Amino acid sequence: MVDLLELLKANREPKGKLEQRADPAPRIRRYTVVSVDDHVLEPADVFEGRLPTRFAELAPRVTHRDGADWWIFEDEQIPVLGADIVQSWEPGKGYSGPVSFEDARPGTWDIHERVRDMDVNGVAASLNFPSTPFGFAGQAFMRMKDRLLGLASMRAYNDWIHEVWSAPYPDRIIPCQVTWLHDPKVAAQEIERNAARGFKAVSFTENPWKLDLPSIHRSHWDPFLRACEETQTVINLHVGSSSETLVPSPDSSATIGVLFPVNAFATTADWLHAGVPIRFPNIKIALSEGGIGWVPMLIDRIEYGLRHGGRAGSVFGGENPIDLLRRSFWFTTFSDPRTLALRHEIGLNRIMVETDYPHSDSSWPDTQELLAVQLHGMPDEETDLITWRNASELYRHPVEPAVAAVTFARVAAQRTD
């Protein structure tokens, strides 16, 4: 396993001349799309005026050096990374190492421009995760040496998400928070605070143990999990939110994206066997950027273990683990054409789509066309579930006004194909 941030910081490829991507023409809207995994590039003013006075001078801030912008968290400096904004540049003309905000496409950090980029791609609503310097579960805040400063910074970050990123377009952005990883009781309070003002989700770590915290098997996390269950806050487990991803050998860093599903597989198996869905039967857990190809394999392995006895069956308290999987977990896809044939095995009402804008995996601006290829021949009622209805229900985010227009556009597109 390797730390994702350290891997990107160690990038030594030449930066070269970046070629800004031209504004793409709007695509034909064949489907209503709710993307449940996109990312924000946090602008330099996130923390300005949002921390208590005693922390104002110590708040995370941005400095510019060596042609790049760097976030300063106390004595730690982390660069703004091109890997977080690859869609800023023409394909093959970008860079994954340290960059500046001037290099970035405005839609990566400005909410008004982001909505325009969503419109180009035919995305009705989007849920956004932090960028790599902050950690996909807000790990940067837990790493701060002054824990009170880290806690205040985490709360200020969520305030920014609420005030700047979500509030201007409440019908387009599904608000997703980070929480305080050091203390599950404080984390629970943050969940309740944010639920009261409309947050529908939290980005949590896929494996607390990898962050030197108690494992998800421990009752330590029950206050946090209970708060999520009671407020219907969806727990999003994004690949890399444990700060680790699988790299088989020092020479195989190029395989990192190919192996993302391994994280999702391991995470789901761990949370399931930890009994989280048993202790909290109404909990909602979404696996982000892991795809769905591994889900049938997980089901096969669980069923095999049950048939062969041993400890595998005893940890589920007499309940069927496959039923628990299909009750408590949701899965995201952007390119799983072969596995979509097994959608009924996975659970048709448990599959959602993502565009991963503005990362390298992103299907932007051609998500509509990609979906048209992958969903070809699928009944409309099933495509609607996958492209938006499942997400709308899970995150309690209505998108009804978009449906009629997209249905009309789908018919028009079919006539021109």
N, C-alpha and C positions, 0 to 999 in steps of 0.2 A: 504494500500500500504506500501511497505517496501523498504528501500534503499538496493540495491543488494550488494554493496560493504560492507556496515556495517553488513549485514547478514553473509557474508562470513568471514569477519574479526572476528566476534563473535563466529565462529565455535570452539567448545570445544571438539570435538571427539578426541580420542587418535590417535596419528600419527601412532604408530606401526612401523613395518618393511615394507618398501616399496619394492615391487617385480617388478623389471624392466621387461618390456614386451620384449619378444624375437622378433627378426626381422621376420615379417611374410613373407611367400612366395608370390610372385606376383600372383594376381588373374587373372582369365580369363577375357579379355576385351570384354565384350558383347556390350557395348555402349561407344560412345564418351561422356564424362561427363565434363561439365563446372560447377564447384561448385561456387555458388555466395555467400556463407557464410562460411568462415573459419576464423581462428584467428592466430595471431602471438604472441609469447612470446618475448617481446622486450629484447634484450641482454643488459648487463650493459654498453656497450660503445656507445649506441645510440647517445648521445649528445656530445661525445668527438670531439672537433675541429669543431663543427657546430654552435656554438653561437658566437656573437660578443665578442671581448676581454673583455669588461667591465662586461659581464655576465658569463664568463668562470668558475669562482670559485663558482658561484651561481646556475649553471645548475643542473637539476635533476640528481641524482647519486644513486648508490647502496651501501649499507653497509650490513655487515653480523653480525648477532647476534642471539643467542638462536637457532642455527641450521638452520636458514632461512636467505634468502636474502630479504632486504627491500629497496624499492624505497623511496628516500627522496625528497619531493617537498617542499622547504623552511623548515618550521618547522613541516610539516606533514610527517609521515612515514607510508607507505603502503606496506604490505608484498607481495612478489611473492606468488601466490596462487595455490595450487594443483588443484583447480577447473578449472583452465585455461589449465591444461596439463594432464588431466585424462588419455588420451591415452598413456601416458608414461609408464603405469604400467599394469600388468596383470589384467583382469577384477576382481573387488572385492578386489584388493590388493593395492589400492591407497589411496589418502587422499586429502581432499578439502581445508584444512587450509594452514598456512604458510609453504613454502618449499624453497629449494635453487635451483640454476641453476644446480647444480650437480645432483639433483634428476630428472631433466627433460630429456626427450628423445631429442636428438640433432635436430630432425626434427621439434621441436616446435619453435626453435629460430635460426637455421642455414639454410639459404636459399638453400644451396646445398643439405643438408640432407632432407629439406622439399620437394624438387623436387623428390628425391628418394622415399619418402613416397607417393607422388602423383603417381609416376609410379607404385608402388605396388598396388595402389587402382584403377588404370586406369583412373586417373583424368587428362584431357588434359590441363585445365587452372583453376585458383583459384583466388578468390577475398578475401582479408583478412581484418579483423577488429582488432582494438587494443585489448589488454588484459584488464582484470577487473581493475587493479590499475590505468590505464590511462583513463578508461571510454570508452565505445564503441563509443562515439562521441567526445572523447578528453576532457571530463569534467574536468580532472585533471588540465589542463592548465588554464581554466577559474577560477578555485578555488584558483590559486596562488595570493597572496596578492599584489605582485608587478606585475601590469598588463603588463608592458613593458617586464619584464622577462618572464611572461606567454606567451606573444605573440611571443617572440623570441624562446622560447622553442617549441611552437607549430609549428613554421616554420621549426625549426631544425628537429623536428619529421618527417615532410613531406619530408624534404631533405633526411633523412635516408631511408624512404620508397622508394623514387625515386632512390637513389644511390646504396643502399645495397639490398633492398628487391625485387625491380622490375627490375632494369637494367640488372642484370646478366642473367635473363631468361625472356625477354620481351614477348615471345610467351606463357609463362606458367603462368605469374602473371598479373592480371588485377589491375593496380595501383589505390588504393583508399586512399584518404586523410582525415584528419580531418580539421576543420576550426575554425575561431575565433568567439566564441559564444557571446562575449560581444558587438560586433559592426557589424551590417550587411553590412556596407559599406566596412569595412576592410575584412570581410569574402568574399565579392564579389571580392575584389582585389586578395585574396588568390586563389579563384576559377580560376580566369583568369590567374594568375601566373602559376598554376599547369596544367591548360588545355594546355598551350603553350608547356609544356614539357611532355605531353602524359598521364596525369591523366584522367581517364574516370569516376570516381565516387567520392562522398564525403559521409562520415558517419556523419549524422546530428542527432540531438535529436528528438525523436518521439513526445515529448511534452515540448516545451521551458518553458511553464508556471510552470512546476514542478521544473525547475531550477531557479526559481525567475526571469525569463525573460518574455518579452511580449509574449502573446499567438500567435499561428500561425494564428489566426483570424485577427491580426493587420497588417496594411500596413508597420509596422516597418521592416518586413522581406523582403519586396519587392526587395531591391537591391540585396540581396543574391539569392533569387529565380530567379530574372531576369538573373543574371550571370550564374546560372545553366542552365536555358533554352537556353540562347544564345550560351553557349559552349557545349551543349548537355551532360553536366555532370549529371549523374544519382544521385539522392538523395536517399541514403540508410538509412532506418529507422529501426535500429536493436532493437529487444526487450531488454528493460533495458537501452536504451540510454537516457531515461529521469531520470536515476538513481533510478527508482522505478519499482517494479513489484508487482503483486497482491499476498498478503498473507492474507487469510480471517480472521485469528485469530493468536494470539501469539503462539499457539500450533500447527499450521499447516504449518510450514516452509517446510516440506517435499513435499508440494503440488506445490512448486514454478515452477518446470518445466512443470507440467501438465497444469498450468494456463498461460503459455507464450502466447497462442493464444488470450487471453483476451486483452493483450496489443496491438496486431496487429489489432484486431477488433476495439478497441476504437480509435487507432491512425488513421486508415483509415477513419472512420466515421468523426473524427474531422477535418482532412485535407480536406476531401471532402466538408463538410458543411462550412468550412472556405472559400470556393470559390477559393482555390489555383488553381485547374484545369481550372477555368473560367478566372481568371486574367492572367494565363500563360498556354495557350492551348497546348503548345508543351513541357511542363514540364514532366519529367520522374521520377517516385517515386517507389522504390522497398521496400517491407516489408520483413525484414530479420528475420528468425527463428520463424515466427509466424504460419507456416503451411498454409493450404488452407481450412481447414474444416469449418471455420467461414465465408468464403466468400459467399456461398449460403444463409446463415442466414442473412447476412448484406443486400444482394439483396432483400430478402423477406421483411425485415423490412423497407427498403427504399420504396419499392413498396406499402406496406401497408400504410405507412405515406402519400404517394402521393394520394392514393385512398380516404383517409379520410380527405384530405385538411389540413387546418391549415398552420402554418409557414413553414412546411417541404418543400413545393413546391416553396415558394417565394424566398428562399435563393439561388436557382440555376439559377436565371435570365432567366427563360424560357427554359433552356436546360434540357435534360433528365439526371438525376444524374447517372443512370445505364450506359449510354453512356460515361459519364465523368469518371466513375470508370474504365471502360474497355479501355478507351483511355490513361489515365494518370498513372495507377497503375499496378505494377507487383507483383507476389507473389511467395514465395519459399516453397519448400516441401522437407522433407526427409523421412516422413512416414505418408502418408494420404491415405491408401489403399481404404477406403470406399468412400472418397470424390473424388478420381480420376474418378469415374464413372460419376461425374457431371462436368468433365473438360470442356465440351462445354458450360455449363451454366456460368462457371467462365470466360472462354475465353481461348481457347487452346493455343493462342499465348501470354498468360500472365503468364504462369506457368513455373518456373525454379526449378532446384534441388540444394541442398546443401549437404555437408558432415559434416560441423561443426567441422572439425578437428582443434585442438585436444581436444575438450570439451567432456563432458560426453554424450551429445546427439549424438555424432559423429557416423556415420555408418562405418568409417574407421576401418579395411582395407577391409570390406565386402560390400562396396557400390554397386558393380556390381551385387552381388547376391541379395541384397535387392531390387534393381531396377528390376531384372529379375522376382522376385515374384510379385511386385506391378504392373509392366507394362505388365504382361503376357496376351497375347491375343490382345494387343493394336496394331494397324497398325504401321509399321515401320516409316512411315512419321510422325505419331503423337508422337511416342517415341523420334524421333530425335528432334522434336520441344522442347519437355520438357527437355530432357537431355543436349542439347547443343545449338540448333539453336536459341531459344529465347534469351538466354543469350549472344550468339555471336552477335546477331543483336542489342540488347539493349546497350551493353557495347562497341560496335564497335570493337570487338576483334576476328579477324579471327582465325579459327581452322581447316580450310579445309584440311591441310596435314594429319590430324589424321583420317579423315573419312573413307577412303578406307580400311585402316588396321583394323579398328574396325568393319566395315561391314563384312570383311572376318572372323574376330574372332567370330562375332556373329553367323555366319553360322556354323562355326566349333563347337561352344559351343552347338548349338541346336542339332547337330548330335550326341553329346556325352551325352546329357541329358536323 
